[in-house]
Amino acid sequence: MKTKRYFKGLLNYLRRADILLWLILAAISVYSLLLLKSVSVATETDYFRTQLFAIGLGVAGAIIITLIDYTEICNFWYLIAGFSVFLMIYTYLFAESVTGSDGVDARAWISIAGRTFQSSELVKIAFMLTFAKHLDILKKKGRINEPVQVVLLAMHALVPVMLCHLQGDDGAGIVFFAMFIFMSLSAGIQLRYFAILGGIVLIAAPILWKFVLSEYQKKRFTAVSNLENEAVQLDEGYQQYQGRISIGSGGLTGEGLFNGSRVASQSVTFQQSDFIFSVAGEELGFVGCVLIIVLLLLLMIKVLHVAHSSRDDLGKYICYGFFGMIALQSVSNVGMCLAILPVMGVTLPFFSAGGSSAACLYLGFGLVQSVYMRRKESDGMRLKRKQPLRFGYKQMKDI
């Protein structure tokens, strides 16, 4: 009897969920695991098992989140915000410094149960919630375009950006900035504010270049336009130059999965994470690269569809936050692998090795599913209800 009831609850869940969105993400995850299995076999480092564990953990977390109304989660925005700031500061103070020969000095990973965890990945998901709630409150009060409120919104976004900079992880800071832009645009903030922001960025650019950017970061920017220089190829442009060779060597269909000679020789540094796109290019060729782009585009299109079918603005803002994160990371990563953009330490979402990144991305996906599954519910009383979060069979049955 109990088995029958749980089976019925599962069917009800599947009827409410966006199955196509789940299928797209499943295809992305399988593709990622195949690429990482190839790297694992070639390098005898088991990235595959770590990623599989992270995906399993992420899926479980995503399912749990879908059983909770996203508005109830956002009602605890102050706890989420406080925990996020604490986690980022704790990471800065107590994380082990990761240094590189090119001048990299980052303190963005903490150790949990013998495994490293990048705190900014979880804070990205938290920012989706807290910033969406901030926008929603202002929108309901009709104050979304008041100058003071726009400045406060910018300050909200500046907190994680600055904390990422202190950690030496400006790539994550850029992702937060992109989320801020997309979420703000979706809320209807007037374009004149973005024009002002653009002007401020242009004015600040020389100052940032001279006083804020590290020497290795400057070299990464200049390397993009000087990759034909042999000295650059052997120094600051080495990773991008080798990555471009790997992608070009694959031709139309590649050398075959698990057969990449350059993958085996580890010609491209960090090929399992930042440069996983080069693995697809070498072993699966142009077809494999296009497939990655198509799958990510389909995911982003579906997320936008969920955003515009949301029952309320809060759900729409959450979806746009997730979209902004995926879009920025995808464009930045593919761009740097093709030597169009500088290396910024931004991973390819859902594809790159990284347990904390994969697991947290699934949590963001779970929030999008939560928005979709409640798109036909009426807004109002549910937003005002202040009851403890509960989930289990009863909620599953209701779904």
URHU-V448851 format. One record per backbone hydrogen bond with DSSP energy under -1.0 kcal/mol. NH is the residue of the N-H (numbers start at 1). CO is the residue of the C=O. If there is no record, write none. Layout:
# URHU-V448851
NH|CO  NH|CO
This chain:
# URHU-V448851
5|1  6|2  7|3  8|4  9|5  10|6  11|7  12|8  13|9  14|10  15|11  16|12  17|13  19|17  22|18  23|19  24|20  25|21  26|22  27|23  28|24  29|25  30|26  31|27  32|28  33|29  34|30  35|31  36|32  37|33  38|34  39|35  40|36  41|37  42|38  43|39  44|40  47|45  50|46  51|47  52|48  53|49  54|50  55|51  56|52  57|53  58|54  59|55  60|56  61|57  62|58  63|59  64|60  65|61  66|62  68|65  72|69  73|69  74|70  75|71  76|73  77|74  80|76  81|77  82|78  83|79  84|80  85|81  86|82  87|83  88|84  89|85  90|86  91|87  92|88  93|89  94|90  95|91  98|106  100|104  103|100  106|98  107|167  110|117  112|115  115|112  117|110  121|118  123|119  124|120  126|122  127|123  128|124  129|125  130|126  131|127  133|129  134|130  135|131  136|132  137|133  138|134  139|135  140|136  141|137  143|138  146|143  150|146  151|147  152|148  153|149  154|150  155|151  156|152  157|153  158|154  159|155  161|157  162|158  163|159  164|160  165|161  166|162  167|163  168|165  169|164  173|169  174|170  175|171  176|172  177|173  178|174  179|175  180|176  181|177  182|178  183|179  184|180  185|181  186|182  187|183  188|185  189|184  193|190  195|191  196|192  197|193  198|194  199|195  200|196  201|197  202|198  203|199  204|200  205|201  208|204  209|205  210|206  211|207  212|208  213|208  218|214  219|215  220|216  221|217  222|218  223|219  226|223  229|226  233|229  234|230  237|232  238|235  241|237  242|238  243|239  244|240  245|241  246|242  247|243  248|244  249|245  251|248  254|250  255|282  256|283  259|256  264|260  265|261  267|262  273|270  275|270  276|273  280|276  281|277  282|278  283|279  284|280  286|251  287|252  288|284  289|285  290|286  291|287  292|288  293|289  294|290  295|291  296|292  297|293  298|294  299|295  300|296  301|297  302|298  303|299  304|300  305|301  306|302  307|303  308|304  316|312  317|313  318|314  319|315  320|316  321|317  322|318  323|319  324|320  325|321  326|322  327|323  328|324  329|325  330|326  331|327  332|328  333|329  334|330  335|331  336|332  337|333  338|334  340|335  341|335  351|348  352|348  353|272  358|354  359|355  360|356  361|357  362|358  363|359  364|360  365|361  366|362  367|363  368|364  369|365  370|366  371|367  372|368  373|369  375|372  377|374  385|381  396|392  397|393  398|394  399|395
